Amino acid sequence: QVQLVESGGGLVQPGGSLRLSCAASGTIFRMGWYRQAPGKQRELVATITSGGSTTYADSVKGRFTISKENAKNTVHLQMNSLKPEDTAVYYCNALKFTSSGPRDYWGQGTQVTVSS
């Protein structure tokens, strides 16, 4: 079982910055963030593997940066130049390989609101 503890999020004005963090228990292959806006499907924001390979959604490239602290098994999502369309509930995700195969784990979600 993997436990994910999220922190960060909140209300910020357009053009502002926020930082999300997610701490995981256990050995994780890949961690990342997804988001879901009202009335929309959950979508990938960014992921990072244990080896440091990253993936970003086109909509956040150049504005968001995902990083990790191996010693703390924690990932951070630095979000700059935030736009109103970034408003959503952000979910931490962890992909772990188990004896039964790959399994996804999810955090409880944290609200990010970009508004003036």
HELIX and SHEET records of a PDB file:
HELIX    1   1 ASN A   70  LYS A   72  5                                   3    
HELIX    2   2 PRO A   84  ASP A   86  5                                   3    
SHEET    1   A 4 LEU A   4  SER A   7  0                                        
SHEET    2   A 4 LEU A  18  ALA A  24 -1                                        
SHEET    3   A 4 THR A  74  MET A  79 -1                                        
SHEET    4   A 4 PHE A  64  GLU A  69 -1                                        
SHEET    1   B 6 GLY A  10  VAL A  12  0                                        
SHEET    2   B 6 THR A 110  VAL A 114  1                                        
SHEET    3   B 6 ALA A  88  THR A  98 -1                                        
SHEET    4   B 6 ARG A  30  GLN A  36 -1                                        
SHEET    5   B 6 GLU A  43  THR A  49 -1                                        
SHEET    6   B 6 THR A  54  TYR A  56 -1                                        
SHEET    1   C 4 GLY A  10  VAL A  12  0                                        
SHEET    2   C 4 THR A 110  VAL A 114  1                                        
SHEET    3   C 4 ALA A  88  THR A  98 -1                                        
SHEET    4   C 4 GLY A 101  TRP A 106 -1                                        
END                                                                             
